[in-house]
Each structure stands twice: as C-alpha cells, then as structure tokens.
Amino acid sequence: MSLLVGSFLGAVTGLVAWLAFDVSLLGAFAIYLGCALGLGLLPLVRLAFVDMDQIRDEGTPART
C-alpha cells in the first residue's frame, strides 16, 4: 500500500516540479523515484529495526 501511495505522491510531485518549477525531465523522474521508493520501503525499514517478538506479542491474544 505504501508503494502505491508513494508512487502517486511522487508522480504528482514530479509533474508539478517539471511543469511549474522548470525542473528537467530527468530531475522530475528522480523526484518520482525518490518518493515512490522512499515511502514504499518505509515498512521494510520499520521491520528491520523492530523486535520480532514485540510484533508477535501485539497480534496474539493473552493466554490465561
């Protein structure tokens, strides 16, 4: 989901930069890729720094 959101925001940002701020086409594409991959990889970065036991404990009900 975050890859789709990042791709959409990157496309809008790249188009605005290209059309309104006279950024080159290659620069606008770099903005698009930066937003798409940057936001798309945030969940993976979060998983890299979070303890997996903590994630498992949040999803399982308490045992009695």
N, C-alpha and C positions, 0 to 999 in steps of 0.2 A: 504494500500500500504506500509506503513512504517513497518508493521509487517512482510510482505514478505521480504523487504529489510533487516530488522534486522535479520530475520531468516537465510537468505542467508549469510550475513556477519558473523553471529555467527557460522554457520556451517563451513565456511572456516577458521575462526579464531580458532575454536575448533580443527579442523583437523590438522591445521598447528602446533598448540601448542602440540597436542598429538603425532604427528609423528616426528616433527623436534626438539621440545624442551623438550621431555620426560616428559610431564605433564601426570598425571594419567588420566584414562578414566573418572572417576568421576569429576575431575577438568576440563577436556575439556568439559564435558556436562554442568558444571556450567558456563563456559565461554559462551557456546552456549545460554543457557537460559538467562544469563545476557544481552547479546547483543540483542537477539530476543525480550525480554520483555522490555528492556530499550528503544530501538528505537521504538518499537511498541506502547509504552504508551506515547511517547513524544507529539503526537497531543492531547491526552486527558489532559495532564498536561498543555499544552498551553491553552486549552479551560477553564481550571479551573481558570486561572489567567487573562483572558482577559474579559473585559466588554462585555456582550452580545449585548448591544446597539451599540457598535462600530462595531461589526461583521455585524449586520443587516444594519447599515448605509453604509457599504462598498459594499454590494450586491444590494442595491436598487438605481434606477436612481433618479436624482434630480427632485423634483416637482416644477412646475412653477405656 
